[in-house]
């Protein structure tokens, strides 16, 4: 933090508005004045009260109002400073009657109300640390006067050692987690190595089994191929024999077919001859029937005389004339 300007009004011995500007040049500055002229009030009490609401002697708001002008007038202290961490200029104003706390940056046109915690968050420092590291007056307790435990606490806060303790604690926890992770990885790696060894043994065993099966299968295949080759030769011989038989049967069928054709012709001729015989038989039956009828007619004329030969017609005559027809 670099102080730029302090402005007070109606603050302790300062009734009128008073502005103290700090040169931008680097170096050590000496402020000279008589006792009671207001050096401590302006440079220590005003600065501390503006930032923390109480002076280095823990005097709070009612006690900083000027005893000359009275308690009804508004008391205000404005401090302008630059934070080295972010390079921004801040303006902080604290007032009494009414009690307000404002803060703004150069880019903000109007100041905004802020809480004490919000202000200390921006400042990044507490009241005790500020008194023991930034401002010292001739009557307040100094850093060397405090107890060893409090001194260590102030040192820790001043140097932000708690953050380093947190970093160390986090680092230790992370390291422990890393160790656990490494141990877990090692354990998993050992398990994987064991599993890999088992897999390699299984692959080796499977390779031997595969080679044995391949050799056995190859021998079986060759034996089967020989058997099939022999069967093929037998099949080819049987096929040739069957082909020869088929050819013989074909020739025999051709002969049988020709013989069938010849027999069919004979059967046809015989059928025709039988038909002729049937016709002749019918003709003969007709003639026999006619002769029988003539014979009967002649027999019926028995006792008569033939008009031609004048012979008596009897059975013998009819037989001689017509002839005997035997069945």
Secondary structure, 3 states (H helix, E strand, C coil): CEEEEEEEECECCECCCEEEECCCCCCCCCCCCCCCCCHHHHHHHHHHHHHHCECCCCCEHHHHECCCCCCCCCEEEEEEEECCCCCCEEEEEEEECCCEEEEEECCCCCCEECCHHHHHHHHCCCHHHHHHHCCCCCCCCCHHHCCHHHHHHHHHHHCCHHHHHHHHHHHHHHHHHHHHHHHHHHHHHHHHHHHHHHHHHHHHHHHHHHHHHHHHHHHHHHHHHHHHHHHHHHHHHHHHHHHHHHHHHHHHHHHHHHHHHHHHHHHHHHHHHHHHHHHHHHHHHHHHHHHHHHHHHHHHCCCCECCCCCCECCHHHHHHHHCCCCC
